[in-house]
Amino acid sequence: MHYNQDWMGYGIVGGIEAGVISALAGLLLFCVFHWLGRRNGWSYGPQIGWSFLLATVLGASGDLWDLLYFNYAPLQSLQLLRAKLAQVHDPDNIGLRVFCELLGVAVGIYIGWVLCSGNGRRHGGDTDKPG
């Protein structure tokens, strides 16, 4: 699903911006699926899997589709190629943007897992140890 990318930068700056958007989507979706999972007795596998799938569909599917389309679709004319490229924000760095979006989804889900599971609190100071 394409969202308006006119405000985004080009190159690595645009990739980082797209990655941050995808990370936020991954974080929010993991929190939602963690809440649902705790109510229904799910393990972390379905929570992470569904979060990654939906965050990828929401954040990276448009750029991922464009990347696959330009690599594998038979474009019959130069005019068609120009028309399709005109619809894409920063076609020169689309691979970098897709990579940053997928990495952002993974990082967002990881941050959500650390926050929701309490693993960040366990490693801080071991004050619960009997001494």
C-alpha positions, 0 to 999 in steps of 0.5 A: 500500500503506497502512502504519500512519500512526497515529503520524504528525502532521497537516498539514505535519508529517505530510507531511514525515514521509511524505516522509522515509519515501518518500525513504529508500525511494527512496534504498535502491531506487536503491542496489539498482538501481544495484548491479544496473545496474552488474552488468548494464550498465544506464544511469541511465535504467532505474535511476532509472525502476525506483527511482521506480516501486517507491518510489512503489508502496511509499511513496505508493500508498495515499495516492495511491489514496485521493486519486484515489478521493475525487475520482473514485469515485461515492459513493452515500451520505453513510454510505459517504463517512463510512466511507471517510474514517474509514479515512484518516489526515488526510483534510484534507491528503491532497493535501499528503501525496501531494505530499510523498511524491512529492517525497521519492521524487525527492529520495531517488533524487537523493541516491542518484544523487549518492552512487553515481555519485561526482558529489559527489566530483568537484565538491568540490575539483579536485585532479586538475587538472594545474597 
